[in-house]
Amino acid sequence: MQKIRIILVDDHYVVRNGIRALFDDEEEIEVIGEASNGIEAIAKVKELMPDIAILDISMPQMNGLDAAEIINKQFSQTKTLIMSMHDNKDYILRSMEVGADGYLLKDSSKEEIVKAIKVVASGEKYYSGSVSGIIVNGYRKKVS
């Protein structure tokens, strides 16, 4: 079985380290790199060609949404999964506009994070339950 190769992009080392630790006993997922901002993320994607880049939004130099947009345009083999503390409608809808393959909140369980990675790696989109509700409500407001 081929592992899902991911990079973690967050400006806080302790957050990256914590997320990495979640995958210690996951045989199907391998963390192959880390970055602390969007510019580093793009360089790591170019260098390592991961299956998925897990990106925070709020970072110095270049935020995760801008990085996701560039990664999706220049490195289509790498999927992007936003993992943020922000449950803000504008961020979530913007992530869809830039082509992110999913959106998770940082308070998600390990099981949900692993599920999201597997779903995104299979070519599907993944939005956690609370994020899906925000998307539906945002869409309803645009339509009405």
SEDRENZA-679145 format. One record per residue (C-alpha): residue in three letters; residue number from 1; x, y, z. Coordinates in pm, whole numbers, always signed. Layout:
<rs>
+-----+-----+--------+--------+--------+
:   r :   k :   east :  north :     up :
+-----+-----+--------+--------+--------+
: ALA : NUM :      X :      Y :      Z :
...
+-----+-----+--------+--------+--------+
</rs>
This chain:
<rs>
+-----+-----+--------+--------+--------+
:   r :   k :   east :  north :     up :
+-----+-----+--------+--------+--------+
: MET :   1 :     +0 :     +0 :     +0 :
: GLN :   2 :   +135 :   +341 :    -97 :
: LYS :   3 :   +141 :   +602 :   +179 :
: ILE :   4 :    -28 :   +939 :   +150 :
: ARG :   5 :   +261 :  +1186 :   +159 :
: ILE :   6 :   +182 :  +1519 :   +326 :
: ILE :   7 :   +348 :  +1843 :   +425 :
: LEU :   8 :   +236 :  +2049 :   +723 :
: VAL :   9 :   +225 :  +2427 :   +688 :
: ASP :  10 :   +167 :  +2635 :  +1001 :
: ASP :  11 :   +365 :  +2921 :  +1149 :
: HIS :  12 :   +361 :  +2762 :  +1495 :
: TYR :  13 :   +614 :  +2484 :  +1546 :
: VAL :  14 :   +419 :  +2334 :  +1835 :
: VAL :  15 :   +107 :  +2303 :  +1615 :
: ARG :  16 :   +304 :  +2133 :  +1336 :
: ASN :  17 :   +464 :  +1903 :  +1590 :
: GLY :  18 :   +126 :  +1816 :  +1742 :
: ILE :  19 :    -31 :  +1739 :  +1404 :
: ARG :  20 :   +274 :  +1531 :  +1307 :
: ALA :  21 :   +236 :  +1331 :  +1631 :
: LEU :  22 :   -123 :  +1243 :  +1534 :
: PHE :  23 :    +13 :  +1042 :  +1243 :
: ASP :  24 :   +279 :   +846 :  +1434 :
: ASP :  25 :    +65 :   +532 :  +1437 :
: GLU :  26 :   -101 :   +587 :  +1097 :
: GLU :  27 :    +53 :   +345 :   +849 :
: GLU :  28 :   -117 :   +510 :   +551 :
: ILE :  29 :     +5 :   +866 :   +615 :
: GLU :  30 :   +361 :  +1000 :   +608 :
: VAL :  31 :   +468 :  +1355 :   +692 :
: ILE :  32 :   +750 :  +1432 :   +448 :
: GLY :  33 :   +802 :  +1801 :   +520 :
: GLU :  34 :   +703 :  +2115 :   +705 :
: ALA :  35 :   +687 :  +2486 :   +633 :
: SER :  36 :   +608 :  +2793 :   +843 :
: ASN :  37 :   +452 :  +3018 :   +578 :
: GLY :  38 :   +303 :  +3011 :   +230 :
: ILE :  39 :   +626 :  +3096 :    +50 :
: GLU :  40 :   +805 :  +2805 :   +217 :
: ALA :  41 :   +504 :  +2583 :   +143 :
: ILE :  42 :   +527 :  +2648 :   -230 :
: ALA :  43 :   +902 :  +2573 :   -226 :
: LYS :  44 :   +842 :  +2249 :    -30 :
: VAL :  45 :   +568 :  +2139 :   -271 :
: LYS :  46 :   +802 :  +2202 :   -564 :
: GLU :  47 :  +1085 :  +2012 :   -395 :
: LEU :  48 :   +896 :  +1718 :   -239 :
: MET :  49 :   +584 :  +1681 :   -458 :
: PRO :  50 :   +356 :  +1572 :   -172 :
: ASP :  51 :    +11 :  +1427 :   -224 :
: ILE :  52 :   -142 :  +1683 :    +15 :
: ALA :  53 :    -38 :  +2015 :   +166 :
: ILE :  54 :   -219 :  +2087 :   +494 :
: LEU :  55 :   -225 :  +2465 :   +526 :
: ASP :  56 :   -308 :  +2707 :   +806 :
: ILE :  57 :   -462 :  +3037 :   +693 :
: SER :  58 :   -303 :  +3299 :   +918 :
: MET :  59 :    +72 :  +3300 :   +855 :
: PRO :  60 :   +339 :  +3564 :   +794 :
: GLN :  61 :   +474 :  +3650 :   +447 :
: MET :  62 :   +201 :  +3459 :   +261 :
: ASN :  63 :   -120 :  +3319 :   +404 :
: GLY :  64 :   -248 :  +2968 :   +343 :
: LEU :  65 :   -526 :  +3072 :   +105 :
: ASP :  66 :   -287 :  +3251 :   -129 :
: ALA :  67 :    -46 :  +2956 :   -109 :
: ALA :  68 :   -329 :  +2711 :   -184 :
: GLU :  69 :   -426 :  +2911 :   -491 :
: ILE :  70 :    -69 :  +2902 :   -627 :
: ILE :  71 :    -20 :  +2534 :   -541 :
: ASN :  72 :   -348 :  +2442 :   -712 :
: LYS :  73 :   -250 :  +2632 :  -1027 :
: GLN :  74 :   +117 :  +2528 :  -1050 :
: PHE :  75 :   +124 :  +2182 :   -888 :
: SER :  76 :   -206 :  +2016 :   -969 :
: GLN :  77 :    -84 :  +1678 :   -842 :
: THR :  78 :    -76 :  +1820 :   -485 :
: LYS :  79 :   -411 :  +1856 :   -312 :
: THR :  80 :   -464 :  +2134 :    -58 :
: LEU :  81 :   -644 :  +2096 :   +272 :
: ILE :  82 :   -700 :  +2404 :   +485 :
: MET :  83 :   -678 :  +2346 :   +861 :
: SER :  84 :   -763 :  +2659 :  +1054 :
: MET :  85 :   -906 :  +2790 :  +1378 :
: HIS :  86 :  -1124 :  +3024 :  +1168 :
: ASP :  87 :  -1484 :  +2915 :  +1117 :
: ASN :  88 :  -1546 :  +3243 :   +935 :
: LYS :  89 :  -1775 :  +3221 :   +632 :
: ASP :  90 :  -1552 :  +3449 :   +423 :
: TYR :  91 :  -1242 :  +3232 :   +480 :
: ILE :  92 :  -1431 :  +2912 :   +406 :
: LEU :  93 :  -1589 :  +3045 :    +86 :
: ARG :  94 :  -1254 :  +3194 :    -20 :
: SER :  95 :  -1090 :  +2854 :    +28 :
: MET :  96 :  -1338 :  +2711 :   -220 :
: GLU :  97 :  -1269 :  +2995 :   -465 :
: VAL :  98 :   -893 :  +2926 :   -462 :
: GLY :  99 :   -953 :  +2557 :   -526 :
: ALA : 100 :   -873 :  +2408 :   -185 :
: ASP : 101 :   -978 :  +2044 :   -166 :
: GLY : 102 :  -1110 :  +2070 :   +187 :
: TYR : 103 :  -1141 :  +2270 :   +505 :
: LEU : 104 :  -1107 :  +2149 :   +864 :
: LEU : 105 :  -1114 :  +2332 :  +1192 :
: LYS : 106 :   -817 :  +2286 :  +1423 :
: ASP : 107 :  -1042 :  +2148 :  +1694 :
: SER : 108 :  -1125 :  +1846 :  +1473 :
: SER : 109 :  -1066 :  +1500 :  +1616 :
: LYS : 110 :   -779 :  +1282 :  +1498 :
: GLU : 111 :  -1033 :  +1054 :  +1332 :
: GLU : 112 :  -1181 :  +1340 :  +1133 :
: ILE : 113 :   -838 :  +1468 :  +1026 :
: VAL : 114 :   -734 :  +1122 :   +907 :
: LYS : 115 :  -1067 :  +1079 :   +727 :
: ALA : 116 :  -1026 :  +1419 :   +557 :
: ILE : 117 :   -677 :  +1328 :   +437 :
: LYS : 118 :   -796 :   +997 :   +294 :
: VAL : 119 :  -1098 :  +1157 :   +124 :
: VAL : 120 :   -889 :  +1436 :    -29 :
: ALA : 121 :   -618 :  +1191 :   -137 :
: SER : 122 :   -885 :   +990 :   -322 :
: GLY : 123 :   -973 :  +1298 :   -527 :
: GLU : 124 :  -1286 :  +1404 :   -336 :
: LYS : 125 :  -1355 :  +1727 :   -148 :
: TYR : 126 :  -1385 :  +1727 :   +232 :
: TYR : 127 :  -1553 :  +1981 :   +455 :
: SER : 128 :  -1619 :  +1904 :   +821 :
: GLY : 129 :  -1981 :  +1911 :   +940 :
: SER : 130 :  -1972 :  +2259 :  +1091 :
: VAL : 131 :  -1789 :  +2396 :   +786 :
: SER : 132 :  -2047 :  +2237 :   +554 :
: GLY : 133 :  -2321 :  +2419 :   +742 :
: ILE : 134 :  -2143 :  +2751 :   +692 :
: ILE : 135 :  -2105 :  +2677 :   +318 :
: VAL : 136 :  -2474 :  +2593 :   +280 :
: ASN : 137 :  -2584 :  +2905 :   +470 :
: GLY : 138 :  -2344 :  +3123 :   +267 :
: TYR : 139 :  -2478 :  +2977 :    -57 :
: ARG : 140 :  -2839 :  +3027 :    +52 :
: LYS : 141 :  -2774 :  +3395 :   +120 :
: LYS : 142 :  -2616 :  +3439 :   -226 :
: VAL : 143 :  -2913 :  +3271 :   -398 :
: SER : 144 :  -3187 :  +3457 :   -213 :
+-----+-----+--------+--------+--------+
</rs>
